[in-house]
């Protein structure tokens, strides 16, 4: 009788917890869906108790929740199904993870910290799994904003030098082709001197946007390398792909027709581009940068407004 009362108290306690909580029995059916879980998901307990529809509170299509992974001993799927796996500090079959959840009934996308742990009978058999959830969306958004600030150039919005170095080092680990463009705005100092820093900044932003628009959005990285110089990392790109991207950038700038105010300079703002491609993995990232930089310097020497690959001038 005492054990029954204790079980009843435990159920009431879970029902009234301020932390969103649900419980699955050993067959995966929902036995508890507390009021906090109703408030979080917009799904009433009556809709899910006795069913296996707990996923519908968090996702638009059927998929395992963390409690299901505990129930089925599928901890190897956490990394596949969740953005962050925090389970390494847990023992005895418990799991901890983080994920964006759609919450279809609320029409809201929330970032949740999720914990799931097993409950065993005195004989040691699994009888239930408890899952608790915490809404940490505001913390996640603040973290993302800080990461963006740390990796983004404040003026142009493209990647900064720190992000460039990190991405190049990461791409270097892959055996696929890898190319690099170094891009410099021609005669930028006289442009800046004639029109002032505000107009100069506008020019930098416009050209950064233009470069981004002509690269492969799904994989390329555009970074402000310093001053009026930009760099483009081109993963899985041989020299022909790099050349095609460089040509698109020059063509887009010609269409933009940004006027240069200095009478001693050409009438329109132009770019010089140096390109280099990793021939094999024995070279270093610094060597690839140096090769692209040397090509850029050669483009400047030959009169600007052109693409140079190694010692070869390419018609735009």
N, C-alpha and C positions, 0 to 999 in steps of 0.2 A: 504493500500500500504506500509506504514511504517512497519507494523507488518511482511509483506511478506519479505521486505528487511532485517529486523532483523533476520528472520529465515534463509534466505540465507546466511547472514554473519556468523551465528552460525554454519551452515553446513560447510562453507569454513574454519572456525576456527578449527573445529574438524578434517577436512581433512588434515590440515597442522600442527597439533600439533606434537611435537616431542615425545609425549607419545603415545604408541600404544593404539588405541581406536577403539571400534566398537559400533554400536547402533542397538538395536532391536526395531521394532515397536510393537504395542499392540498385534499383532498376532504371534510374535516371529520371524518375518522375518528380515533379515539384511538390514538395510537402509544405514548405513555408515560403511565402513571398510577402515580406513585411511592409508596413506602411511607408517607410522611407524609400523602399524599392518602388512602390507605387508612385510616389512623388517624383522620383528620379526619372522613371521610364514612361509614366503616363499609362501603364498597363495595370489593370486591377487584378488583385489576387485571384478573384473568381474566374478570371480568364485563363489562368495558367495552372492553378492548383490541380494536381492529378494528371497533368499533361507533360509532354516533353517540349513545350513551346517556349521555354524560358529564353531561348535565343532571340525570339521576336521582340523582346524589350530593348534589344541592343543593336540588332542588325536587320537589314532588309531581306536577306535570304538566309536559309538554314546553314548554320555552321556551329562547330563546337564552342562552348564557353569554357572558361578555365576549369570550372567544376567538372565538366565532362572529361577533360584531360586527366584530372585527378582520379575520377571514377574508373576510367579505362586504363590507367597507368600509361598514358601517352605523353609523358613529359617531354619527349623528344620533338613534339610538334609545337611547343611554345614559341621557339624562335621563328617558325614558319608563319604562325598565326597572329603573333603579337609584336608590336614595335619594340618593346623593351622587356627583357626577361630578367626579373630580380629574384629568381628562385634559388640562386646558389647558396644563400644563407639559410635556406629552409631545410628541414629534415622530415622524415617519416611521411613522405609522399605529398607534402604541402607544396603549392606553387604560388608564385607571385609574379605579376606582369603588369604592363601598361599598354593601353591601346586607345585609338580613336574609335568611338562608337557612335552610330548614326542616331539611335533613339527614335525610331520611326514614328511612334505615337506622339512624340513631343515636337517633331520637326526640328530637332536641335542636334548638333554634332558636338559631343563632349569627349574630353580626354579623361579616361578613368584609370585609377590605380586599383588593381584587382588582386585579391588574395583568396585562395581556395584551399581548404584543408579537410582531410578525412576524419570521420568519427567512427571509432571501432567499438564493438561490443566487448563485454568482459572476456569473452572467449577469443577475441582477436579478429573477428570477421568484420569486414567493412559494412556499415549499416547506413551511412549517409555521408554527404559532402556539403560543407557550408561554404558559400561564396559571399564575400563582402566587397563593397565597391566604394571608392571615394572619388568625387569629382574634383580633379586637379587641373581643370582647363585653364584657369587664370595663371597658375604657376607655369604650365607648359607654354602658354602664349608669351609670358614674360621671358622664359628661357629662350624661346625661338627668336624673340626680338633682340635679346642680347647677343645671340649667336650671329644674327644677321648683321648687327652693328660691328661685331668683331671680324666679319668676313667680307663686308661690303665697303666699297669706296663711297665716302659720304657725299661727294660732289656728283658723281656720274651714276651711281647705283649699280655699277658692275662690280665684279669681285675686286678685292684689294690685293696688294702684293702678298700678304700673308696667306690668303686663300689660294692664290696662284701657286705659291711654293708647295702648299699642302696637296693640292690637286695634281700637280706635276709629279710629285713623289709617289702619290697613290697610283697614277696611271702608269708609272714606270714599272710597276710590279707585274703588269700584264704583257704577254708576249706579242700582242697585236701591233700593227703599224701605229706610229705616233708621230704627228707633225706639229710644228709650231710656227705661228706667224708673229713677227714683231712689226708693229705699225706705228709710224710717227707722222704727226701732222706737219706738213711742210710750211715753213715761214710762219710758225705760230707766234714767235716773239714779236715781230712787227705787227701782226694782227692784234695781239694783246695790248701792245704799246699804243696803237692808233685808236682803238675802241674802248680800252679800259678793261679791268679785270672782270667786271660783271658780264660784259659781252663775250669776253674770252671764256668764262665759265659756261655760258650758254652754248658756245661753239663746242666745247668739250663734251657737254651733255648730249648735244645733237649728234655728234659723231659717234659717241659711245652707243647711243640707241641705234644708229645706222649700222654699226658693226654687228651688234646683237641680232638685228633683223635679218642679216645675210648669213648668219651661221646656223648650224644644225642645233635647234633648240633642245633636242633630246639628249645631246651628249657633249657639245662643245662648251668651253669655258672662256668667256671674255673677261679680261682683267685690265685695270689701269695699272701699268707697270711703273709709272712715274712721270710727273709733269704732263707733257702732251703725248706720251708714248703708251700704247696699248699692246697687250699680248693675247693671242688666241691659242688655247690648247685644243688640238684636234685629235681626239682618240679614234682609233680604227681608221685612220686616214693616211693613205700613201701620198706621194707628191702630187699626183694628178688631182686628188680630192682637195688637197691644200691649195693648189693652184686655182681650182674652180671657185673655192670660197674667196680667195684673194681677189679674183677678177670680179666676182659679184660685189664685193665691198667697194672697189674702185668705180664700178659702173653705177652703183647706188649713189655714191658721192657726186659723181658727175650729174646725175639726175637732180640731186638736191641743189646744185648750183649755188653754193654758199659764197657770196662775194667777198673778195679780199680787199681791204681798204687801202693797202699800201701801193702807191704807183710803181714802186720799184719791184714789185712781186707780180706773179701771174694774176690775172683778174679773178680767178676762182680758187678757193681753198682746195688743196690736193693732199694726197697721202703717199708716203713711200712705204713699201712693204718688203720685208726680208723673210724668206721662208727656209725652213730646214726640216728634214725628216730623219728620224732615227733609223739608221741602216741596220744596226744590230744592238743587242742589249749590253755589249761590252763598253759602249760609250756611256758617259754619265749625263745626268740632267743638266749640269752646268755646261757640258760640252755642247749639248743641243742648243741651249740658250746662246752660247757664244757663236755657234754657227749661224743661227738666225740673225743675231745682232750684227755679225760681219756682213751678211747679205743686206741688211738694212743700211749699214754704213756705205756699202757699195752703191746702193740705190740712190743715196744722197749725193755721192760723188759724181754719179752719172747724170745728175740733173733733176732728181726727184720725180714724183708723180709716176712711179713705175714699180714693178715687182721684180725682185732678184732672188733666184734660187742658186746658192753657191756663187759661182762666177758667171752664171748664165742670166742674161736679161730676158724677161718674158714680156711679150707685147700684151698690154692690157686689153 
